[in-house]
Amino acid sequence: MPAIHFILPSIIPPYLKPGDTIAIVAPARSVTPEQMQAAVQYVESKGFKVLQDPDVYRNDKQFAGTEQQRADFFNRMLADTSVKALWCARGGYGTGRMVDLIDFDLLKQQPKWIAGFSDETVLLNHVSHQCSMASLHSTMPIFMSQKEGKDLEDVSLAIDSFLAALSGELMGFDFSQNETHRQVDFEGEIIGGNLSVLCSISGSVSEADWRDKILFIEDLDEYYYHIDRMMLMLRRAGKLDGLKALLVGSFIQMHDHQVPFGYDVREIILQHCADQNYPIVFGVNAGHHLQNMTIPFGIPAKFNNALLTFANP
């Protein structure tokens, strides 16, 4: 008899209101106060407090401190009752090296929002799997550093969507102009993130259960055959089975060889999902571009008439 899997609803941390504190944390690469300044000022102008503890600016090789230092700081922010959300400063690499040192019992005792993307896919999926808790796939403060003109406008929109999600006011996405395969209505919780990172945590305690979930994927700076290899692994491992839907975000700065691989990202994904009957939506406005709109993970979502909306708090 096949195993029976129960999908439990995610715990939703308390939503924020103006005056609440958002702490910047750095689980991966190091950052400087100058790189955080523009985002901090912008968020504070919206009525929130931003905590920049000096420990967030530690440096060890390319990382924001040693694994233990990064984890100790993260744990301190989880334990701080004045902090209502932890906003990851940037990605890069390093979160997977310290995630097992985080005391997630602190998060279970005092639920709060964890937000970020890219390398922070490790955290978002770990929180889903180990804590059954919602989180936010969102832009990060580093992306507002030294931006101006249209770039600044795009990052500002991304941060606005992050703050709206933190406040329980995110409306959703209009997919009426997106390429959608097998366009039928669906609903469920969203999970996923950066494709490369998702593959790197496969089989680990940080891997979330995707069954009966809406999977979101995006990536940056990869060869086409790398994307194919990762999708092939997911297909052969059965990871693409049993989804409610697949949302495909931005895949930018892709590379090829002198002899072209022959398939682009869209074609690769369609090939490996050819035997699936769930909807696939391309061009979701989230991922490694400046207008990286926030996607709540673990929040009930519904797709109806090309609109993806999220449950009210």
KARAKA-V718205 format. One record per backbone hydrogen bond with DSSP energy under -1.0 kcal/mol. NH is the residue of the N-H (numbers start at 1). CO is the residue of the C=O. E is the energy in kcal/mol with one decimal. If there is no record, write none. Layout:
NH & CO & E
NH & CO & E
//
This chain:
11 & 132 & -4.0
16 & 166 & -2.8
19 & 47 & -2.1
20 & 17 & -2.2
22 & 49 & -2.8
23 & 85 & -2.8
24 & 51 & -2.3
25 & 87 & -1.9
29 & 91 & -1.6
30 & 62 & -2.0
37 & 33 & -1.3
40 & 36 & -2.5
41 & 37 & -2.6
42 & 38 & -2.0
43 & 39 & -2.7
44 & 40 & -2.6
45 & 41 & -1.8
47 & 44 & -1.7
48 & 43 & -1.5
49 & 20 & -2.7
51 & 22 & -2.5
56 & 53 & -2.1
57 & 54 & -1.6
58 & 55 & -1.3
60 & 63 & -2.6
63 & 60 & -2.3
64 & 28 & -2.2
65 & 63 & -1.4
70 & 66 & -2.6
71 & 67 & -2.4
72 & 68 & -3.0
73 & 69 & -2.2
74 & 70 & -2.3
75 & 71 & -2.9
76 & 72 & -2.0
77 & 73 & -1.9
78 & 74 & -2.0
79 & 75 & -2.0
80 & 76 & -1.1
83 & 80 & -1.4
84 & 21 & -2.6
86 & 113 & -3.4
87 & 23 & -3.0
88 & 115 & -2.7
89 & 25 & -3.1
98 & 95 & -1.3
99 & 95 & -1.6
101 & 98 & -2.0
102 & 99 & -1.3
104 & 102 & -1.2
106 & 103 & -1.4
108 & 104 & -2.0
109 & 105 & -2.3
110 & 106 & -1.6
113 & 84 & -1.5
115 & 86 & -2.4
116 & 136 & -1.9
120 & 117 & -2.0
121 & 118 & -2.1
122 & 119 & -1.5
124 & 120 & -2.3
125 & 121 & -2.2
126 & 122 & -2.2
127 & 123 & -2.9
128 & 124 & -1.5
129 & 125 & -2.7
130 & 126 & -3.2
131 & 127 & -1.3
133 & 127 & -1.4
134 & 11 & -3.1
135 & 297 & -2.0
136 & 114 & -2.5
137 & 295 & -2.6
138 & 116 & -1.2
138 & 136 & -1.0
142 & 89 & -2.0
143 & 140 & -1.8
144 & 141 & -2.0
145 & 142 & -1.2
147 & 144 & -1.4
151 & 148 & -1.1
153 & 149 & -2.0
154 & 150 & -2.4
155 & 151 & -2.3
156 & 152 & -2.5
157 & 153 & -2.0
158 & 154 & -1.9
159 & 155 & -2.6
160 & 156 & -2.6
161 & 157 & -2.0
162 & 158 & -1.7
163 & 159 & -2.7
164 & 160 & -2.3
165 & 161 & -2.2
166 & 162 & -2.3
167 & 163 & -1.5
168 & 165 & -1.1
169 & 164 & -3.4
173 & 308 & -2.5
175 & 306 & -3.5
178 & 175 & -1.3
181 & 280 & -3.0
184 & 182 & -1.4
186 & 303 & -1.2
188 & 301 & -2.4
191 & 214 & -2.3
193 & 216 & -2.7
195 & 218 & -2.9
198 & 194 & -2.7
199 & 195 & -2.2
200 & 196 & -1.6
201 & 197 & -1.4
204 & 201 & -2.3
207 & 204 & -1.4
212 & 242 & -3.2
213 & 210 & -2.3
214 & 189 & -3.0
215 & 245 & -2.4
216 & 191 & -2.6
217 & 247 & -2.2
218 & 193 & -1.3
219 & 250 & -1.9
221 & 252 & -1.8
224 & 255 & -2.0
227 & 223 & -1.8
228 & 224 & -2.3
229 & 225 & -2.5
230 & 226 & -2.4
231 & 227 & -2.6
232 & 228 & -2.6
233 & 229 & -2.1
234 & 230 & -2.4
235 & 231 & -2.5
236 & 232 & -2.9
237 & 233 & -2.0
238 & 235 & -1.4
239 & 234 & -2.3
241 & 238 & -1.1
244 & 213 & -2.9
246 & 279 & -2.3
247 & 215 & -3.5
248 & 281 & -3.3
249 & 217 & -3.2
250 & 286 & -2.2
252 & 219 & -1.4
255 & 222 & -2.4
268 & 264 & -2.4
269 & 265 & -2.6
270 & 266 & -2.3
271 & 267 & -2.3
272 & 268 & -2.0
273 & 269 & -1.1
274 & 271 & -1.1
276 & 273 & -1.9
280 & 181 & -1.9
281 & 246 & -2.7
282 & 179 & -2.9
284 & 248 & -2.5
286 & 284 & -2.6
289 & 287 & -2.2
292 & 290 & -1.7
293 & 285 & -1.9
293 & 291 & -1.1
295 & 137 & -2.4
297 & 135 & -2.7
298 & 190 & -1.4
301 & 188 & -2.4
302 & 309 & -2.6
303 & 186 & -3.6
304 & 307 & -2.5
307 & 304 & -1.6
308 & 173 & -3.0
309 & 302 & -2.6
311 & 300 & -2.5
//
